[in-house]
């Protein structure tokens, strides 16, 4: 299968593109600038000049492939609509990346017993309503014959990277203290990078039109994560913080998200697509694996910004 991957040099996009190639698929990657085109080529993917803000270039890129996987425009309504328009009326597949954050319950670091399965009738809280509405729009397109799929990964980790973990690691390195909000008993689902990449391969190969899947292998409390970060960096045990303190350390949006629950049931993707995660747990990889190797016991220079990324 010929597959176009957007943001193929990003954290998730690169892993997805590499796993697609390993599975025997031909991967092309969209890039806007000459530098981006060179980076895509160096990564081993077929470069395609295009921009998600330009319908003509997207249509031209999609015309050459059998499927498109979007990995970096979850809240971009214009990009979502442009990609939908490009695949409508064709037999091409469109896999959208959303996230389990659509199930966010603001809890201030407290626990919750609520676990969310895929439910198109779910009503999210206002801050994530827009993303969930885009998910609905993409799923609904299947009713008119367009082969669309929505994937919702939890917190992705592995290779010393992530969206959320480096934010916490950098703050702890800077302030010499690792924090969690309140009791730190709130839970967020997580999934190893290679495992989530495999889920994308399965989805583009065999997910039915209109399919939507939570992707999570495990979950951990934010206190456990904060304690793991303290151990990696050689700090004193993690401490409880107020919302004001967390917001000052990592910004209000991250503070709200990482003090919330977003627990999910990911049994559907296992049952329907045969997904079987194999990677280490988040806490194992954090304390004993890739994060220890990348971040462990580094000295921080605030003057030079010498912080691992």
C-alpha positions as CSV (number, residue, x, y, z in Angstrom):
1,X,0.0,0.0,0.0
2,X,1.2,3.6,-0.7
3,X,0.7,5.7,2.4
4,X,1.1,9.4,2.9
5,X,2.1,10.4,6.4
6,X,1.9,13.9,7.6
7,X,4.5,15.2,10.1
8,X,6.6,12.1,9.3
9,X,9.7,13.6,11.0
10,X,7.9,14.2,14.2
11,X,7.9,12.0,17.3
12,X,4.9,10.0,16.4
13,X,4.9,10.4,12.7
14,X,8.4,9.1,12.2
15,X,7.7,6.0,14.3
16,X,4.5,5.3,12.3
17,X,6.3,5.9,9.0
18,X,9.2,3.6,9.9
19,X,6.8,0.8,11.1
20,X,4.8,1.1,7.8
21,X,8.0,0.7,5.9
22,X,9.0,-2.4,8.0
23,X,5.6,-3.8,7.2
24,X,6.3,-3.5,3.4
25,X,4.3,-0.4,2.7
26,X,5.6,2.5,0.5
27,X,5.7,5.7,2.6
28,X,5.6,9.3,1.3
29,X,5.9,12.3,3.6
30,X,4.6,15.8,3.1
31,X,7.0,18.7,3.6
32,X,6.7,22.4,3.0
33,X,10.3,23.7,2.8
34,X,13.5,22.6,1.2
35,X,14.9,21.9,4.6
36,X,11.9,19.7,5.5
37,X,12.1,17.9,2.2
38,X,15.8,17.1,2.9
39,X,14.9,15.9,6.4
40,X,12.2,13.6,5.0
41,X,14.6,12.2,2.4
42,X,17.3,11.6,5.0
43,X,14.7,9.7,7.1
44,X,14.2,7.3,4.2
45,X,10.8,8.4,3.0
46,X,9.6,9.6,-0.4
47,X,9.4,13.4,-0.1
48,X,6.2,15.2,-1.4
49,X,6.0,18.9,-1.4
50,X,2.8,20.1,0.2
51,X,1.1,22.0,3.0
52,X,-2.0,21.1,5.0
53,X,-3.1,24.7,4.6
54,X,-3.1,24.3,0.8
55,X,-6.0,22.2,-0.6
56,X,-4.4,21.9,-4.1
57,X,-1.1,20.5,-2.8
58,X,-2.9,18.1,-0.4
59,X,-5.2,16.9,-3.2
60,X,-2.2,16.3,-5.4
61,X,-0.3,14.4,-2.7
62,X,-3.3,12.2,-1.8
63,X,-4.0,11.4,-5.4
64,X,-0.7,9.4,-5.5
65,X,-1.4,7.2,-2.5
66,X,-3.9,4.6,-1.2
67,X,-4.1,6.0,2.3
68,X,-3.2,9.1,4.3
69,X,-2.3,9.1,8.0
70,X,-2.4,12.4,9.8
71,X,-0.3,12.5,12.9
72,X,-0.1,16.2,13.9
73,X,-3.3,18.2,13.3
74,X,-5.7,17.0,16.0
75,X,-7.1,20.5,16.7
76,X,-6.7,21.9,13.2
77,X,-10.1,22.1,11.7
78,X,-9.0,23.5,8.4
79,X,-6.4,20.7,7.9
80,X,-9.0,18.0,8.9
81,X,-11.5,19.4,6.4
82,X,-8.9,19.6,3.6
83,X,-7.8,16.0,4.1
84,X,-11.5,14.8,4.2
85,X,-12.2,16.7,1.0
86,X,-9.2,15.1,-0.6
87,X,-10.3,11.5,0.1
88,X,-14.1,12.0,-0.3
89,X,-15.4,10.1,-3.3
90,X,-12.3,7.9,-3.6
91,X,-11.4,4.5,-2.2
92,X,-8.6,6.0,-0.2
93,X,-8.3,5.6,3.5
94,X,-7.9,8.5,6.0
95,X,-6.6,7.8,9.5
96,X,-6.9,10.7,11.9
97,X,-4.9,11.1,15.1
98,X,-6.9,12.4,18.1
99,X,-6.1,11.4,21.7
100,X,-7.6,10.1,24.9
101,X,-7.5,13.7,26.2
102,X,-11.0,14.0,24.8
103,X,-12.1,12.1,27.9
104,X,-10.4,14.5,30.3
105,X,-12.0,14.8,33.7
106,X,-10.7,17.8,35.6
107,X,-10.0,16.4,39.1
108,X,-7.1,18.4,40.6
109,X,-5.0,15.3,41.1
110,X,-7.7,13.1,42.6
111,X,-8.6,9.6,41.4
112,X,-11.6,8.6,39.3
113,X,-13.3,5.2,38.8
114,X,-14.7,6.3,35.4
115,X,-13.3,4.4,32.4
116,X,-14.3,5.5,28.9
117,X,-14.9,3.2,25.9
118,X,-15.4,4.6,22.4
119,X,-18.7,6.4,22.5
120,X,-19.8,8.9,19.8
121,X,-22.5,10.2,22.1
122,X,-20.0,11.2,24.8
123,X,-20.0,14.9,25.8
124,X,-16.6,16.1,26.7
125,X,-15.7,19.1,28.8
126,X,-15.5,22.4,26.9
127,X,-11.6,22.6,26.6
128,X,-11.6,19.4,24.5
129,X,-15.0,19.7,22.8
130,X,-13.5,21.0,19.6
131,X,-11.2,18.0,19.1
132,X,-14.0,15.6,19.9
133,X,-16.2,17.4,17.3
134,X,-13.6,16.9,14.7
135,X,-13.4,13.2,15.6
136,X,-17.2,13.0,15.1
137,X,-16.9,14.8,11.8
138,X,-14.3,12.3,10.5
139,X,-16.2,9.2,11.7
140,X,-19.5,10.5,10.3
141,X,-17.9,10.8,6.8
142,X,-17.9,7.0,6.7
143,X,-21.7,7.0,6.4
144,X,-21.3,8.6,2.9
145,X,-18.8,6.0,1.8
146,X,-15.5,7.6,2.8
147,X,-13.1,5.2,4.6
148,X,-12.2,7.1,7.7
149,X,-10.7,5.9,11.0
150,X,-10.0,7.8,14.3
151,X,-7.2,6.7,16.6
152,X,-6.9,8.0,20.2
153,X,-3.5,7.2,21.7
154,X,-2.9,7.9,25.4
155,X,0.3,9.4,26.7
156,X,3.0,8.1,24.2
157,X,6.4,7.3,25.6
158,X,9.6,5.7,24.5
159,X,13.0,6.7,23.1
160,X,13.4,9.3,25.9
161,X,10.7,11.5,24.2
162,X,7.0,12.2,24.5
163,X,4.8,15.2,24.4
164,X,4.2,15.4,28.2
165,X,7.2,13.7,29.9
166,X,9.9,16.1,28.7
167,X,7.8,19.0,30.0
168,X,7.9,17.4,33.5
169,X,11.5,16.4,33.2
170,X,12.7,19.9,32.1
171,X,10.7,21.5,34.9
172,X,12.1,19.1,37.5
173,X,15.7,19.7,36.2
174,X,15.3,23.4,36.2
175,X,13.7,23.6,39.7
176,X,15.5,20.6,41.2
177,X,12.2,19.2,42.4
178,X,9.6,16.9,40.7
179,X,6.0,17.7,41.4
180,X,2.5,16.2,41.1
181,X,-0.8,17.9,41.7
182,X,-2.7,17.4,44.9
183,X,-2.7,13.7,45.9
184,X,-1.3,12.7,42.5
185,X,-3.7,9.8,42.3
186,X,-5.2,10.8,38.9
187,X,-4.5,8.4,36.1
188,X,-3.7,8.8,32.5
189,X,-3.5,6.0,29.9
190,X,-0.1,5.4,28.3
191,X,1.3,3.4,25.4
192,X,4.9,2.6,24.2
193,X,5.9,4.4,21.0
194,X,6.6,1.2,19.0
195,X,3.3,-0.3,20.1
196,X,1.3,2.7,19.0
197,X,3.0,2.7,15.7
198,X,2.0,-0.9,15.2
199,X,-1.6,0.1,16.0
200,X,-1.5,2.6,13.1
201,X,-0.3,-0.1,10.7
202,X,-3.1,-2.4,11.8
203,X,-5.6,0.4,11.4
204,X,-4.6,1.5,7.9
205,X,-4.5,-2.2,6.8
206,X,-7.7,-3.5,8.3
207,X,-9.8,-1.1,10.4
208,X,-13.4,-0.8,9.0
209,X,-14.7,2.5,7.8
210,X,-15.9,4.6,10.6
211,X,-13.8,2.8,13.2
212,X,-12.6,4.6,16.2
213,X,-10.1,3.2,18.7
214,X,-8.6,4.1,22.0
215,X,-4.9,3.0,22.2
216,X,-3.6,2.3,25.6
217,X,-1.5,-0.5,27.1
218,X,-1.5,0.6,30.8
219,X,-2.0,3.5,33.1
220,X,0.0,5.1,35.9
221,X,-0.8,7.7,38.5
222,X,0.8,11.1,38.1
223,X,2.4,10.7,41.5
224,X,4.2,7.5,40.3
225,X,5.4,9.3,37.2
226,X,6.6,12.3,39.3
227,X,8.4,9.9,41.6
228,X,10.0,8.1,38.7
229,X,11.2,11.5,37.3
230,X,12.8,12.3,40.7
231,X,14.6,9.0,40.7
232,X,15.9,9.5,37.1
233,X,17.2,12.9,37.9
234,X,18.7,12.0,41.3
235,X,16.4,14.4,43.2
236,X,14.6,14.2,46.5
237,X,11.2,12.4,46.5
238,X,8.5,14.1,44.5
239,X,6.3,16.6,46.2
240,X,2.7,17.6,46.1
241,X,1.9,21.0,44.5
242,X,-1.0,23.4,44.2
243,X,-2.5,24.3,40.8
244,X,-0.8,27.7,41.1
245,X,2.6,26.0,41.6
246,X,2.1,23.5,38.8
247,X,1.0,26.2,36.4
248,X,4.0,28.3,37.2
249,X,6.3,25.2,36.7
250,X,4.8,23.8,33.4
251,X,2.1,26.2,32.2
252,X,-1.6,26.2,32.9
253,X,-2.7,23.9,30.1
254,X,-0.2,21.2,31.0
255,X,-1.0,21.7,34.7
256,X,-4.7,21.1,34.0
257,X,-4.2,18.1,31.8
258,X,-1.6,16.4,33.9
259,X,-3.7,16.8,37.1
260,X,-6.8,15.2,35.4
261,X,-8.1,11.7,34.7
262,X,-8.6,10.4,31.2
263,X,-9.0,6.6,31.8
264,X,-10.0,4.5,28.8
265,X,-10.9,1.0,27.8
266,X,-8.7,-0.1,24.9
267,X,-10.1,-3.6,24.5
268,X,-11.8,-2.8,21.2
269,X,-8.5,-2.4,19.2
270,X,-7.2,-5.6,20.7
271,X,-10.4,-7.6,19.8
272,X,-11.0,-6.1,16.4
273,X,-7.5,-5.5,15.0
274,X,-5.5,-8.0,17.0
275,X,-3.3,-5.3,18.6
276,X,-1.0,-6.7,21.2
277,X,1.4,-4.3,22.9
278,X,4.9,-5.6,23.6
279,X,6.9,-2.7,25.0
280,X,8.1,-2.0,28.5
281,X,5.8,-0.2,30.9
282,X,6.0,3.6,31.2
283,X,7.5,3.4,34.7
284,X,10.1,0.7,33.6
285,X,11.2,2.8,30.6
286,X,11.3,5.9,32.7
287,X,13.3,4.6,35.6
288,X,15.4,1.9,33.9
289,X,15.2,2.4,30.2
290,X,15.4,5.1,27.6
291,X,14.7,8.1,29.9
292,X,17.4,7.0,32.3
293,X,19.8,6.9,29.3
294,X,18.7,10.3,27.8
295,X,17.9,12.3,30.9
296,X,19.5,10.6,33.9
297,X,21.6,12.8,36.2
298,X,22.2,15.5,33.7
299,X,23.4,18.9,34.9
300,X,21.3,21.8,33.8
301,X,22.7,25.2,32.8
302,X,20.0,27.7,32.8
303,X,22.2,30.2,31.1
304,X,22.8,28.1,28.0
305,X,19.5,26.2,28.1
306,X,21.5,22.9,28.1
307,X,18.5,20.7,28.6
308,X,18.0,17.4,26.8
309,X,15.2,17.4,24.2
